[in-house]
């Protein structure tokens, strides 16, 4: 049916086509933001500044919330959904259930005329709300949607929708909802079915560049100021960034300024070496409840073989210099120098304009997600810029003063000049910390699980806490730090990251982790390796032990600790 051919004529510079809707009820937070973003895209197009680039919202259709209600009731799913069953059991019960007949017909009509990859994304009533952050909490499923048999394509689409529905009731969202004081019975789910921006390379499909930009930067570097904002770029799908993997971070007001790495070897150690893509062949194993069933993580050399690094890679020469491009042999650095330093495409100008217009539209600092495909080379290149998401950010304007006397106090538990957030608290007595004498990067997944169990206990008791550990919190790469998700730390008040000689990672969070952290007002203090101030483990070990596991201790101070973070200077103390 022609009215459902939502993936045709994409990126041609025409006026944005409004989204299609299936069912009745609400569209959810993410879809509402996308609808608002369409107005923003039209404003950018109206400037006429970008002749070498088209900008658009990837075409999308929304299954409204009444379909979710009908699905839950007609299949009597609430008993298992609200139980303490494992995520896998809940997901399997949802897969066995039937979608409403009319919805099946509409979905079949929707994809009958297209074989382009799709993203099946959540859009709950609570998700991406300004003061109720739910970024990355629910499932997203990527589908190749390229099977010759339309029945096979439909089955995968039905499975993906049911996975998104099931993810509302997984353990992590349930814990997360407790922290927001919402009842899970009040949550309703809409679903977005959206084109994936990318190019086909044999059996791989992915964008040349994915990015996340924020108009306010809680962790400015060098000459940058917080209001200058910050951008993260990566090759391939944006999962690298939103999951806290290695990406290139820069200020949009000063794109040539490199991150503060001390040497070329340090840059190579911290450069992107893998990228996410959709696989266009059949997966090795049928697994409808796995978000990454049709996704793979491949070496960055595969992207070079696909000729996808023209705007993103530089080369380390024999003399130790880093030169833009891949014209010579040598180690590759994914620093986007051809794009940012040579300005082969006006991507950074586009990002700055979008951030400015979005800020004005939402009347608050914002975070945007985008994906870019590029055709042609050098100054003849042309690009498509797809705006994928806009989220409001929460920025505190409370003025906190931290004196030199306070930072010099040897009795402080933590002292740092590398703090994110802003505010003061003198109500916290509970501390969870990873035992320094037990820490091993091979055990970080187990550590995350142990923290999650303590977090559940603290949530039931309505007690906020301080969390102390090693490496980068929330990273999907467990070798970079402890891969907690927000459900496992949902009741945290302040997070401390400590560096180690073999895990002294540049402080960075995935987009979803960062968004939830700042929206909840969670402070994040970093204590780098070899820093003049160390964590005062002696003070922590003198606190009363409430409970402990193999790798984590839960201790309680006899009186509340004082937490102060000055977002203007990046200073923070816990005393």
C-alpha positions as CSV (number, residue, x, y, z in Angstrom):
1,X,0.0,0.0,0.0
2,X,1.5,3.3,-1.1
3,X,0.6,5.2,2.0
4,X,2.9,2.9,4.0
5,X,6.0,3.2,1.7
6,X,7.8,5.3,4.3
7,X,11.3,4.5,3.2
8,X,11.2,5.8,-0.4
9,X,12.7,9.0,-1.7
10,X,14.8,9.6,1.4
11,X,17.4,12.3,1.7
12,X,16.5,14.2,-1.4
13,X,16.2,17.6,0.2
14,X,12.4,17.7,-0.1
15,X,10.2,18.9,2.7
16,X,10.2,16.4,5.5
17,X,7.3,14.0,5.4
18,X,5.3,13.7,8.6
19,X,5.5,10.3,10.4
20,X,2.8,7.7,10.0
21,X,0.9,6.4,12.9
22,X,-0.7,3.0,13.6
23,X,-3.3,2.6,16.3
24,X,-4.5,5.1,18.8
25,X,-3.3,6.5,22.1
26,X,0.0,8.2,22.9
27,X,3.2,8.4,20.8
28,X,5.7,8.4,23.7
29,X,8.6,10.6,24.6
30,X,11.0,9.7,21.9
31,X,8.5,9.9,19.1
32,X,7.3,13.3,20.4
33,X,10.9,14.6,20.3
34,X,11.3,13.4,16.7
35,X,8.1,15.1,15.7
36,X,9.5,18.3,17.2
37,X,12.8,17.7,15.5
38,X,11.1,17.8,12.1
39,X,10.4,21.5,12.7
40,X,14.0,22.0,13.6
41,X,15.2,20.3,10.4
42,X,13.0,22.6,8.3
43,X,14.5,25.6,10.0
44,X,18.0,24.4,9.2
45,X,17.1,23.7,5.6
46,X,15.6,27.2,5.3
47,X,19.1,28.7,5.9
48,X,20.3,27.4,2.5
49,X,23.8,27.1,4.0
50,X,24.5,23.4,3.2
51,X,24.6,22.8,-0.5
52,X,26.9,19.8,-0.1
53,X,24.7,18.1,2.6
54,X,21.1,17.2,3.0
55,X,19.6,17.1,6.5
56,X,16.5,15.1,7.4
57,X,14.8,12.9,10.0
58,X,15.0,9.3,8.9
59,X,11.4,8.3,7.9
60,X,9.5,6.6,10.8
61,X,6.2,5.1,11.8
62,X,4.9,5.0,15.3
63,X,2.8,2.2,16.9
64,X,0.8,4.1,19.5
65,X,0.3,3.0,23.1
66,X,-3.2,1.5,22.7
67,X,-1.6,-1.4,20.7
68,X,0.6,-2.2,23.7
69,X,-2.4,-2.2,26.1
70,X,-4.4,-4.5,23.8
71,X,-1.4,-6.8,23.3
72,X,-0.9,-7.1,27.1
73,X,-4.5,-7.7,27.9
74,X,-5.5,-10.1,25.1
75,X,-2.5,-12.3,25.9
76,X,-2.9,-12.0,29.7
77,X,0.8,-11.1,30.1
78,X,0.7,-8.9,33.2
79,X,1.2,-11.8,35.6
80,X,4.5,-12.9,34.2
81,X,5.5,-9.4,33.3
82,X,5.1,-8.1,36.9
83,X,6.7,-11.2,38.4
84,X,10.3,-11.7,39.5
85,X,11.0,-14.0,36.5
86,X,14.2,-13.8,34.6
87,X,14.4,-11.4,31.7
88,X,14.8,-14.4,29.3
89,X,11.5,-16.1,30.5
90,X,9.6,-12.8,30.2
91,X,11.0,-12.2,26.7
92,X,10.1,-15.8,25.6
93,X,6.5,-15.5,26.9
94,X,6.1,-12.2,25.0
95,X,7.4,-13.9,21.8
96,X,4.8,-16.7,22.1
97,X,2.0,-14.0,22.4
98,X,0.1,-12.7,19.4
99,X,0.0,-9.1,18.3
100,X,-3.5,-7.7,17.5
101,X,-4.7,-8.9,14.0
102,X,-5.1,-5.4,12.6
103,X,-1.6,-4.5,13.8
104,X,-0.2,-7.5,12.0
105,X,-1.9,-6.4,8.8
106,X,-0.7,-2.8,9.1
107,X,2.9,-3.9,9.8
108,X,2.8,-6.2,6.8
109,X,1.6,-3.3,4.6
110,X,4.2,-1.1,6.1
111,X,7.3,-3.1,4.9
112,X,5.9,-4.7,1.8
113,X,7.5,-2.1,-0.4
114,X,10.9,-1.8,1.1
115,X,13.9,-3.9,1.9
116,X,16.0,-1.3,3.7
117,X,17.3,-2.0,7.3
118,X,15.1,-0.9,10.1
119,X,15.6,0.2,13.8
120,X,12.7,-0.9,16.1
121,X,13.0,1.5,19.0
122,X,11.1,2.2,22.2
123,X,9.1,5.3,22.8
124,X,7.6,5.0,26.3
125,X,5.5,7.7,28.0
126,X,8.4,8.3,30.5
127,X,11.3,7.9,28.1
128,X,13.5,10.9,27.3
129,X,11.3,13.2,29.5
130,X,13.3,16.1,30.8
131,X,13.2,15.2,34.5
132,X,12.5,11.5,34.1
133,X,15.4,10.2,32.0
134,X,15.0,6.8,30.5
135,X,17.6,6.9,27.7
136,X,18.8,3.5,26.8
137,X,16.7,1.7,29.4
138,X,14.5,-0.2,27.0
139,X,15.4,-2.4,24.0
140,X,16.2,-1.4,20.5
141,X,16.5,-4.0,17.7
142,X,18.1,-3.5,14.3
143,X,16.8,-5.6,11.4
144,X,18.4,-6.1,8.0
145,X,14.9,-6.4,6.5
146,X,16.4,-7.8,3.3
147,X,14.9,-11.3,3.1
148,X,13.2,-12.1,-0.3
149,X,10.3,-13.7,1.5
150,X,8.0,-11.0,2.9
151,X,6.7,-13.5,5.5
152,X,10.2,-13.8,6.9
153,X,10.6,-10.0,7.0
154,X,7.3,-9.7,8.8
155,X,8.2,-12.4,11.4
156,X,11.4,-10.5,12.3
157,X,9.5,-7.2,12.6
158,X,6.8,-8.8,14.8
159,X,9.6,-10.4,17.0
160,X,11.3,-7.0,17.4
161,X,8.1,-5.2,18.4
162,X,7.4,-7.9,21.0
163,X,11.0,-7.6,22.3
164,X,10.6,-3.8,22.8
165,X,7.3,-4.5,24.7
166,X,8.9,-7.2,26.9
167,X,11.8,-4.9,27.8
168,X,9.5,-2.7,29.8
169,X,9.4,-5.5,32.4
170,X,13.0,-6.5,32.4
171,X,14.8,-6.4,35.8
172,X,16.9,-3.3,35.0
173,X,13.9,-1.1,34.0
174,X,12.0,-2.3,37.1
175,X,14.8,-1.2,39.4
176,X,15.1,2.0,37.5
177,X,11.4,2.8,37.8
178,X,11.7,2.3,41.6
179,X,14.3,5.1,41.7
180,X,12.0,7.4,39.8
181,X,9.1,6.7,42.2
182,X,6.9,5.5,39.3
183,X,4.7,2.4,39.3
184,X,5.6,0.1,36.4
185,X,1.8,-0.4,35.9
186,X,1.7,3.2,34.8
187,X,4.2,2.8,32.0
188,X,2.9,2.5,28.4
189,X,5.0,1.7,25.4
190,X,4.8,3.1,21.9
191,X,7.2,1.7,19.3
192,X,9.1,3.6,16.5
193,X,9.9,1.7,13.3
194,X,12.6,3.8,11.6
195,X,14.9,3.7,8.6
196,X,18.6,3.1,9.5
197,X,20.9,5.6,7.9
198,X,23.8,3.8,6.3
199,X,25.4,2.3,3.2
200,X,25.7,-1.3,2.1
201,X,29.2,-2.9,2.0
202,X,28.9,-6.5,1.0
203,X,27.3,-8.2,4.1
204,X,27.7,-5.1,6.2
205,X,25.5,-2.0,6.6
206,X,26.3,1.1,8.6
207,X,26.7,4.9,8.5
208,X,30.1,6.4,7.8
209,X,29.9,8.4,10.9
210,X,27.7,8.4,14.0
211,X,27.6,11.2,16.6
212,X,26.2,12.5,19.8
213,X,26.4,16.3,20.6
214,X,25.6,18.2,23.8
215,X,25.2,21.9,24.0
216,X,26.5,21.9,27.5
217,X,29.7,20.1,28.5
218,X,30.1,19.1,32.2
219,X,33.7,18.1,31.5
220,X,35.3,20.8,29.3
221,X,39.0,20.3,28.4
222,X,41.8,22.7,27.5
223,X,40.5,26.1,26.4
224,X,36.8,25.0,26.2
225,X,34.0,26.3,28.4
226,X,31.0,24.3,29.6
227,X,28.6,26.3,27.3
228,X,30.8,25.5,24.3
229,X,29.3,22.0,24.2
230,X,30.9,18.7,23.3
231,X,30.7,16.2,20.4
232,X,31.5,12.5,20.3
233,X,32.1,10.9,16.9
234,X,32.6,7.2,15.8
235,X,32.7,5.1,12.7
236,X,29.7,2.8,12.2
237,X,26.5,2.6,14.2
238,X,26.1,4.9,17.2
239,X,26.1,2.0,19.7
240,X,29.8,2.6,20.1
241,X,29.1,6.0,21.6
242,X,25.9,5.4,23.5
243,X,27.4,2.3,25.2
244,X,30.5,4.2,26.3
245,X,33.0,2.7,23.9
246,X,36.1,4.5,22.5
247,X,35.1,7.5,20.4
248,X,36.6,10.9,19.3
249,X,35.6,13.8,21.6
250,X,36.0,17.5,20.7
251,X,34.5,20.9,21.3
252,X,32.3,22.2,18.4
253,X,33.7,25.7,19.1
254,X,37.3,24.4,18.6
255,X,37.2,21.3,16.5
256,X,40.9,21.2,15.8
257,X,41.7,20.9,19.6
258,X,42.7,17.3,20.4
259,X,41.8,15.5,23.6
260,X,44.5,15.8,26.3
261,X,46.6,12.8,25.4
262,X,50.2,13.0,26.3
263,X,51.7,11.1,23.4
264,X,51.0,9.4,20.1
265,X,51.2,6.0,21.7
266,X,48.5,7.2,24.2
267,X,46.3,8.3,21.3
268,X,46.7,4.9,19.6
269,X,45.8,3.2,22.8
270,X,42.6,5.3,23.1
271,X,41.5,5.3,19.4
272,X,38.5,3.4,18.1
273,X,39.6,0.0,16.9
274,X,36.2,-1.7,16.3
275,X,32.8,-0.6,14.9
276,X,29.2,-1.8,15.0
277,X,27.3,-2.7,11.9
278,X,24.2,-4.6,10.8
279,X,24.8,-7.9,9.2
280,X,22.8,-8.5,6.0
281,X,23.3,-12.3,6.0
282,X,21.5,-14.7,8.3
283,X,22.7,-14.7,11.9
284,X,24.7,-17.6,13.2
285,X,22.0,-18.4,15.7
286,X,18.2,-17.6,15.8
287,X,17.8,-15.4,18.9
288,X,14.8,-13.1,18.8
289,X,15.3,-11.9,22.4
290,X,18.8,-10.7,21.7
291,X,19.1,-7.0,20.8
292,X,22.2,-7.6,18.7
293,X,21.0,-10.7,16.8
294,X,21.6,-8.9,13.5
295,X,24.6,-6.7,14.7
296,X,28.3,-7.4,14.8
297,X,31.4,-5.7,16.1
298,X,34.2,-5.8,13.5
299,X,37.7,-4.5,13.3
300,X,38.2,-1.0,12.0
301,X,40.3,-2.5,9.2
302,X,37.1,-3.9,7.8
303,X,35.8,-0.3,7.5
304,X,39.0,0.7,5.7
305,X,38.5,-2.2,3.3
306,X,35.0,-0.8,2.7
307,X,36.5,2.6,1.9
308,X,34.5,4.1,4.8
309,X,37.4,5.9,6.6
310,X,37.9,8.8,4.1
311,X,36.6,11.4,6.6
312,X,37.5,9.8,9.8
313,X,41.0,8.3,9.8
314,X,44.6,9.7,10.0
315,X,47.9,7.8,9.8
316,X,50.9,7.7,12.1
317,X,54.0,8.1,9.9
318,X,57.4,6.6,10.5
319,X,58.5,9.9,12.0
320,X,55.7,9.7,14.6
321,X,53.6,12.4,13.1
322,X,49.8,12.1,12.7
323,X,48.7,13.1,9.2
324,X,45.1,13.2,8.0
325,X,43.9,10.5,5.6
326,X,44.9,6.9,4.8
327,X,47.1,7.6,1.7
328,X,50.2,6.0,3.3
329,X,50.8,2.8,5.3
330,X,50.9,3.0,9.1
331,X,48.7,2.7,12.2
332,X,45.4,4.4,11.8
333,X,44.0,6.9,14.3
334,X,40.2,7.6,14.1
335,X,40.4,11.4,14.9
336,X,38.1,12.7,12.0
337,X,40.9,15.1,11.0
338,X,39.8,15.1,7.3
339,X,36.4,16.2,8.4
340,X,37.2,18.6,11.3
341,X,40.6,20.0,10.3
342,X,40.4,20.1,6.5
343,X,36.7,20.9,6.6
344,X,35.9,18.7,3.6
345,X,32.2,18.7,4.7
346,X,30.5,21.3,6.9
347,X,29.4,18.7,9.5
348,X,30.7,20.8,12.5
349,X,28.8,23.9,11.3
350,X,25.7,21.7,10.9
351,X,26.1,20.4,14.5
352,X,26.5,23.9,15.9
353,X,23.5,25.2,14.1
354,X,21.4,22.2,15.2
355,X,22.4,22.6,18.8
356,X,21.5,26.3,18.8
357,X,18.1,25.8,17.1
358,X,17.3,22.9,19.4
359,X,18.3,24.8,22.5
360,X,16.0,27.7,21.5
361,X,13.1,25.2,20.7
362,X,13.4,23.4,24.0
363,X,14.5,26.4,26.0
364,X,17.2,24.3,27.8
365,X,20.6,22.7,26.9
366,X,20.1,19.6,24.7
367,X,21.7,16.4,23.5
368,X,21.3,15.2,19.9
369,X,22.1,12.0,18.1
370,X,22.9,11.8,14.4
371,X,24.3,9.6,11.6
372,X,26.0,10.6,8.4
373,X,26.6,8.9,5.1
374,X,29.1,10.2,2.6
375,X,29.5,9.8,-1.2
376,X,32.4,11.0,-3.3
377,X,35.9,12.0,-2.0
378,X,37.8,15.0,-0.9
379,X,36.2,18.4,-1.7
380,X,33.8,16.7,-4.1
381,X,32.2,14.8,-1.3
382,X,28.5,15.1,-0.5
383,X,26.8,13.9,2.7
384,X,23.5,13.1,4.2
385,X,23.0,14.2,7.8
386,X,20.2,12.3,9.6
387,X,19.0,13.7,13.0
388,X,18.0,10.7,15.0
389,X,17.1,12.1,18.4
390,X,16.8,15.3,20.5
391,X,16.7,15.2,24.3
392,X,16.6,18.1,26.8
393,X,19.4,18.2,29.4
394,X,19.2,19.3,33.0
395,X,21.9,21.8,34.1
396,X,22.1,23.0,37.6
397,X,22.8,26.8,38.2
398,X,23.4,26.5,41.9
399,X,26.7,28.2,42.8
400,X,29.0,26.0,44.9
401,X,32.2,27.4,46.4
402,X,35.1,25.0,47.3
403,X,38.0,26.7,49.1
404,X,41.7,25.8,48.9
405,X,41.4,24.8,52.6
406,X,38.8,22.3,51.7
407,X,40.7,20.8,48.8
408,X,43.8,20.6,51.0
409,X,42.2,18.7,53.9
410,X,44.0,15.4,54.3
411,X,40.9,13.9,56.0
412,X,38.9,14.2,52.8
413,X,37.6,10.8,51.4
414,X,37.9,12.2,47.9
415,X,39.5,15.3,46.4
416,X,39.6,16.1,42.7
417,X,39.7,18.7,40.0
418,X,37.9,16.4,37.6
419,X,34.3,16.4,38.6
420,X,31.0,16.5,36.7
421,X,27.8,17.8,38.1
422,X,27.0,20.6,40.5
423,X,25.6,20.8,44.0
424,X,26.1,20.0,47.7
425,X,24.7,17.3,50.0
426,X,25.2,16.4,53.6
427,X,22.6,13.6,53.9
428,X,24.5,10.5,52.6
429,X,25.9,7.9,55.0
430,X,26.1,4.7,52.8
431,X,29.1,3.9,50.5
432,X,29.6,1.0,48.1
433,X,33.2,0.5,47.0
434,X,35.0,-2.0,44.9
435,X,37.7,-3.6,47.1
436,X,41.0,-2.3,45.8
437,X,42.9,-5.4,46.9
438,X,40.4,-7.7,45.0
439,X,39.9,-5.7,41.8
440,X,40.7,-7.5,38.5
441,X,39.5,-6.2,35.1
442,X,38.6,-9.8,34.2
443,X,35.9,-9.7,36.9
444,X,34.2,-6.4,36.1
445,X,30.9,-8.1,34.8
446,X,30.7,-10.0,38.1
447,X,31.4,-6.8,40.1
448,X,28.5,-5.1,38.2
449,X,26.2,-7.9,39.2
450,X,27.3,-7.6,42.9
451,X,26.7,-3.9,42.9
452,X,23.3,-4.4,41.4
453,X,22.2,-6.6,44.3
454,X,23.3,-4.1,46.8
455,X,21.6,-1.3,44.8
456,X,18.3,-3.3,45.0
457,X,18.6,-3.5,48.8
458,X,19.4,0.2,49.1
459,X,16.5,1.1,46.8
460,X,14.1,-0.9,49.0
461,X,15.4,1.0,52.0
462,X,15.2,4.3,50.2
463,X,18.8,5.0,50.9
464,X,21.0,7.0,48.4
465,X,24.7,6.1,48.4
466,X,28.2,6.9,47.1
467,X,29.7,4.4,44.6
468,X,33.5,4.0,44.2
469,X,35.3,1.8,41.7
470,X,38.0,1.6,39.0
471,X,38.0,2.6,35.4
472,X,35.2,3.9,33.3
473,X,31.7,3.3,34.8
474,X,28.9,2.2,32.4
475,X,31.2,1.2,29.5
476,X,30.0,-1.7,27.4
477,X,33.7,-2.8,27.2
478,X,34.4,-4.5,30.5
479,X,38.2,-4.0,30.0
480,X,37.7,-0.3,30.3
481,X,35.8,-0.3,33.6
482,X,32.8,-1.7,35.3
483,X,29.9,-2.3,32.8
484,X,26.9,-1.4,35.1
485,X,23.6,-0.3,33.5
486,X,21.4,2.2,35.1
487,X,19.1,-0.4,36.7
488,X,22.1,-1.7,38.6
489,X,23.0,1.7,40.1
490,X,19.5,3.4,40.0
491,X,19.6,4.7,43.6
492,X,23.2,6.2,43.4
493,X,23.8,9.8,44.5
494,X,27.5,10.2,43.6
495,X,29.9,8.1,41.5
496,X,33.7,8.1,41.9
497,X,36.0,6.7,39.3
498,X,39.6,5.8,40.3
499,X,42.3,5.2,37.7
500,X,44.8,2.4,37.8
501,X,48.2,2.1,36.0
502,X,46.7,-0.4,33.5
503,X,43.2,1.2,33.5
504,X,43.7,5.0,33.4
505,X,41.1,5.7,30.8
506,X,40.1,9.2,29.7
507,X,36.9,10.0,31.6
508,X,34.0,9.5,29.3
509,X,30.5,8.2,29.4
510,X,28.2,6.7,26.8
511,X,25.4,9.0,25.7
512,X,22.7,7.2,27.5
513,X,24.7,6.8,30.7
514,X,25.7,10.5,30.6
515,X,22.1,11.7,29.9
516,X,20.7,9.7,32.8
517,X,23.4,10.7,35.1
518,X,23.1,14.5,34.5
519,X,19.3,14.4,34.4
520,X,19.1,12.6,37.8
521,X,21.7,15.1,39.2
522,X,24.2,12.4,39.9
523,X,27.7,13.7,40.6
524,X,30.7,12.0,38.9
525,X,34.2,12.5,40.4
526,X,37.3,11.1,38.7
527,X,40.6,10.5,40.5
528,X,43.2,9.7,37.8
529,X,46.1,7.4,38.4
530,X,49.2,9.2,39.7
531,X,47.0,12.2,40.7
532,X,48.2,14.2,43.7
533,X,45.1,13.3,45.7
534,X,44.3,9.7,46.2
535,X,41.1,8.1,47.5
536,X,41.3,7.8,51.3
537,X,40.9,4.1,51.6
538,X,41.9,4.2,55.3
539,X,38.8,6.3,56.1
540,X,36.6,4.0,54.1
541,X,37.9,0.9,55.8
542,X,37.2,2.4,59.2
543,X,33.5,2.7,58.5
544,X,31.0,0.1,59.7
545,X,30.6,-2.8,57.3
546,X,26.8,-3.4,56.5
547,X,27.4,-6.2,54.0
548,X,30.0,-7.3,51.7
549,X,30.4,-9.7,48.7
550,X,33.5,-11.1,47.1
551,X,34.5,-7.9,45.3
552,X,32.3,-5.1,46.9
553,X,31.9,-3.7,50.4
554,X,28.9,-1.8,51.6
555,X,29.9,0.5,54.5
556,X,28.1,3.1,56.5
557,X,29.5,6.3,58.1
558,X,28.5,7.1,61.7
559,X,27.5,10.6,60.5
560,X,26.6,12.0,57.0
561,X,29.4,12.9,54.7
562,X,29.6,16.3,53.0
563,X,29.6,16.1,49.1
564,X,30.4,19.3,47.2
565,X,30.8,19.7,43.4
566,X,31.5,23.0,41.7
567,X,30.4,22.5,38.1
568,X,32.1,25.8,37.0
569,X,35.6,24.7,38.0
570,X,35.3,20.9,38.0
571,X,36.4,20.7,41.7
572,X,34.8,18.2,44.0
573,X,35.3,17.0,47.6
574,X,33.8,14.3,49.8
575,X,34.6,14.9,53.5
